[in-house]
């Protein structure tokens, strides 16, 4: 794994593995979260036929009652550790580097999850700015873009049906300005066909960014990093967020998803657990 202080690699563009939809919940063991995410990235790299320079990124998508990114920045500033993990600041305010005792690690990029007045979920990647819930979809997209973030509308079980589906359909058929992405996630069961909105988005030149989107269950602690995308590009280790923004906005960038969708048993089990938990 390339260290934090490595220079940009321009000639032999490195491979970047990224999970575009990551939550850290209070029920998670942060040590297990970090260990699992790093190991999941390593397992994906191990399947490749040759060893190549690589970087690992977790895009945080924190809700209004979460701000683990701020906590990790405090850990970096005050040299606090979580077991074998230490944290280092980069050259930008919206990213942090987590490094283990073997001097290996990954980048965590700040981002938010917002609920619009239409009850649609929107992610704001690569920004430490917070955004209010309850604004319209159009206003929310504008706020994210004005803050320099990348807006994503992620798939979720039942979230693109009925009235909300019509709102999404109208957006995708409008002349809404870019940037705009849709998001897939590893929580989608293998028996659930690929949403038709993905095809509609791709026909307009919009990209689909996969991520794990873990649920607030202790058994989900080990999922981050296991589902995401691979991409090659010029990467500046001091500005990982800005590097990724440039890569994702390039029209010639090619993304390759990796990871497996949820098994029927795990999907049903988790949905039951979440609904039971919400009733308590």
matplotlib code that plots the C-alpha trace (Angstrom):
import matplotlib.pyplot as plt

x = [0.0, 1.4, 2.1, 0.5, 3.7, 4.0, 4.0, 1.4, 1.8, 1.2, 3.0, 1.8, -1.6, -2.4, -5.5, -7.9, -10.5, -13.4, -16.5, -18.9, -21.4, -20.1, -21.7, -20.1, -22.8, -22.6, -23.2, -20.0, -16.6, -14.4, -11.4, -13.3, -14.7, -11.2, -9.7, -12.5, -12.5, -8.8, -9.0, -11.9, -9.8, -6.8, -8.9, -10.0, -6.5, -5.3, -7.6, -5.7, -3.0, -0.3, 0.7, 0.3, 0.4, -3.0, -5.0, -8.1, -10.8, -13.9, -16.4, -18.3, -21.9, -22.9, -26.4, -27.3, -26.7, -23.3, -19.9, -17.2, -15.1, -14.8, -13.9, -11.1, -9.7, -9.5, -7.7, -5.2, -4.6, -4.2, -2.3, -5.0, -5.2, -7.7, -5.8, -3.3, -4.8, -3.4, -4.7, -2.9, -4.2, -3.7, -3.3, -7.1, -9.8, -12.2, -9.9, -8.0, -5.6, -5.9, -2.7, -2.2, 0.9, 2.2, 2.3, -0.6, -3.9, -6.7, -8.2, -11.5, -13.3, -15.9, -19.4, -23.0, -26.4, -29.4, -33.2, -35.1, -38.7, -39.7, -38.2, -35.4, -32.0, -29.1, -25.4, -22.9, -19.4, -16.1, -17.2, -17.1, -20.0, -23.3, -26.6, -30.2, -32.7, -36.1, -35.1, -36.4, -34.4, -33.4, -32.4, -30.4, -28.5, -27.7, -26.4, -24.1, -22.8, -22.2, -20.2, -18.0, -19.4, -20.6, -24.3, -25.4, -28.9, -28.4, -30.6, -32.3, -34.9, -38.3, -36.9, -37.4, -40.9, -44.2, -44.1, -40.4, -39.7, -41.6, -39.5, -36.3, -37.7, -38.5, -35.0, -33.3, -35.5, -34.8, -32.0, -30.6, -26.9, -24.2, -22.4, -24.9, -24.5, -26.7, -25.6, -25.8, -25.1, -24.2, -27.4, -29.3, -30.3, -29.2, -32.8, -33.6, -33.0, -30.9, -33.0, -34.1, -33.1, -29.5, -30.0, -31.7, -28.9, -26.2, -28.0, -27.5, -23.9, -24.3, -22.2, -23.3, -21.1, -21.4, -20.9, -21.8, -24.3, -24.1, -27.2, -27.1, -26.5, -23.4, -23.2, -22.7, -19.5, -17.4, -19.1, -17.4, -14.9, -16.4, -18.5, -17.5, -15.6, -12.2, -10.7, -7.3, -6.2, -3.6, -3.7, -2.3, -1.9, -2.0, -5.3, -7.1, -10.6, -9.7, -7.9, -11.0, -13.3, -11.2, -11.1, -14.9, -15.7, -13.5, -15.7, -13.2, -12.9, -13.9, -15.3, -15.4, -17.7, -16.4, -18.0, -21.1, -24.7, -26.5, -27.7, -31.5, -31.0, -28.8, -31.1, -34.3, -32.5, -31.2, -34.5, -36.3, -33.6, -33.8, -37.5, -37.6, -34.9, -36.9, -40.0, -38.1]
y = [0.0, 3.4, 5.6, 9.0, 10.8, 9.2, 11.6, 11.6, 8.8, 10.2, 7.8, 4.4, 5.5, 3.6, 1.6, 3.2, 1.2, 3.2, 2.5, 5.4, 5.0, 4.4, 5.0, 4.7, 3.9, 4.0, 0.3, -0.3, -1.2, 1.4, -0.9, -3.7, -1.2, 0.0, -3.5, -5.0, -2.2, -2.4, -6.2, -6.1, -3.8, -6.1, -9.1, -7.4, -6.5, -10.0, -11.3, -9.3, -11.1, -8.6, -6.3, -2.7, 0.6, 1.1, 3.4, 2.7, 5.2, 5.2, 8.0, 8.8, 9.7, 10.8, 11.8, 14.9, 13.1, 11.7, 13.4, 10.7, 12.6, 15.5, 13.1, 11.5, 15.0, 15.6, 12.3, 13.3, 16.8, 15.4, 12.2, 9.9, 6.3, 3.6, 0.4, 0.0, 2.7, 6.3, 9.2, 11.8, 15.0, 15.5, 18.7, 19.3, 19.7, 17.0, 14.0, 12.0, 9.1, 6.1, 4.1, 0.7, -0.6, -2.0, 1.5, 0.6, 2.3, 4.1, 7.5, 8.5, 11.3, 13.6, 13.5, 13.8, 12.1, 14.3, 13.6, 16.0, 17.2, 14.6, 12.0, 11.1, 10.3, 12.4, 12.0, 14.8, 13.4, 15.2, 17.9, 18.5, 21.0, 20.0, 20.4, 20.7, 17.9, 18.9, 21.1, 20.3, 18.0, 20.8, 23.1, 20.2, 19.5, 23.2, 23.4, 20.4, 21.7, 25.2, 23.6, 21.9, 18.4, 15.7, 14.8, 11.2, 9.8, 6.3, 3.3, 1.9, -0.7, 0.8, 4.3, 4.8, 3.5, 5.4, 9.2, 9.3, 7.3, 9.9, 12.7, 10.9, 10.1, 13.8, 14.8, 12.4, 13.5, 17.2, 19.5, 19.5, 20.5, 18.2, 16.9, 14.2, 10.5, 7.7, 5.1, 1.4, -0.5, -4.0, -4.2, -4.7, -8.4, -10.6, -11.3, -7.6, -6.6, -3.6, -0.5, 0.9, 4.4, 3.3, 2.7, 6.0, 7.8, 6.1, 7.0, 10.6, 10.1, 9.9, 7.4, 4.9, 4.9, 1.7, 1.5, -0.8, 1.5, -0.6, -0.7, 0.3, -3.3, -4.7, -7.5, -4.8, -3.4, -5.6, -4.7, -1.3, -1.7, -5.0, -3.3, -0.4, 0.6, 0.4, 3.3, 4.4, 8.0, 10.4, 10.4, 13.0, 11.5, 14.9, 15.8, 12.5, 14.0, 16.6, 13.9, 11.7, 14.6, 15.3, 11.7, 11.2, 14.3, 13.4, 12.2, 9.5, 7.9, 4.3, 2.8, -0.9, -2.1, -4.8, -6.9, -9.1, -8.2, -9.5, -13.0, -13.5, -14.8, -11.9, -9.3, -10.7, -11.1, -7.6, -6.0, -7.8, -6.8, -3.1, -3.0, -4.7, -2.3, 0.7, -0.5, -0.7]
z = [0.0, -0.9, 2.1, 2.8, 1.8, -1.6, -4.5, -7.3, -9.8, -13.3, -15.7, -14.4, -13.2, -10.0, -9.3, -6.9, -5.0, -3.5, -1.5, -2.3, 0.5, 4.0, 7.4, 10.8, 13.4, 17.2, 17.3, 15.3, 16.8, 15.1, 15.3, 13.6, 11.1, 10.1, 10.1, 8.0, 5.5, 4.9, 4.7, 2.2, 0.0, 0.3, -0.7, -3.9, -4.8, -4.1, -6.9, -9.5, -11.6, -10.7, -7.9, -8.8, -6.9, -5.3, -3.0, -0.9, -0.2, 2.0, 1.1, 4.3, 4.0, 7.5, 8.6, 10.5, 13.9, 12.9, 12.5, 12.8, 10.3, 12.7, 15.5, 13.4, 12.5, 16.3, 16.7, 14.0, 15.6, 19.1, 18.1, 19.5, 18.3, 18.0, 19.0, 16.2, 14.0, 13.9, 11.8, 9.7, 8.2, 4.4, 2.5, 2.3, 4.9, 3.7, 3.9, 6.6, 6.3, 8.6, 9.0, 10.8, 12.6, 9.3, 7.8, 5.5, 5.3, 3.5, 3.1, 4.6, 2.6, 4.3, 3.0, 4.1, 3.6, 3.3, 3.2, 0.9, 1.3, -1.3, 1.1, -1.3, -0.1, -1.5, -0.8, -0.8, -1.5, -0.9, 1.4, 5.2, 5.0, 6.6, 4.9, 6.3, 5.8, 4.4, 1.5, -2.0, -4.2, -6.6, -3.7, -2.1, -5.3, -5.7, -2.1, -2.6, -5.9, -4.5, -1.7, -4.3, -3.5, -5.8, -5.4, -5.6, -5.6, -4.1, -4.7, -1.6, -0.9, -1.8, -2.0, -5.8, -6.0, -6.4, -6.0, -5.2, -8.4, -10.4, -8.9, -9.8, -13.3, -13.8, -12.7, -15.1, -18.0, -17.2, -18.3, -14.8, -14.8, -13.9, -11.8, -10.9, -10.1, -9.1, -6.6, -6.3, -3.1, -1.9, 0.1, -3.1, -3.2, -6.1, -7.0, -7.4, -11.0, -11.9, -11.5, -14.9, -13.7, -14.0, -17.7, -18.1, -16.2, -18.2, -21.5, -20.4, -19.7, -15.9, -13.9, -11.2, -8.1, -6.0, -2.3, 0.6, 2.5, 5.7, 7.9, 11.7, 12.8, 14.5, 11.9, 9.2, 10.8, 8.5, 5.2, 4.3, 1.5, 0.2, -2.5, -4.6, -7.8, -9.3, -11.4, -12.6, -12.6, -11.5, -7.7, -5.3, -1.9, -0.2, -1.9, -2.3, -2.3, -5.0, -7.0, -7.0, -7.9, -11.0, -11.9, -11.5, -13.5, -16.4, -19.3, -20.4, -16.9, -16.9, -13.7, -12.9, -10.0, -7.7, -5.0, -4.6, -4.1, -1.0, -0.7, -0.2, 3.3, 4.4, 2.8, 4.5, 7.8, 7.9, 6.8, 9.6, 12.1, 11.1, 11.3, 14.6, 15.9, 14.7, 16.7, 20.0]

ax = plt.figure().add_subplot(projection="3d")
ax.plot(x, y, z, "-o")
ax.set_aspect("equal")
plt.show()
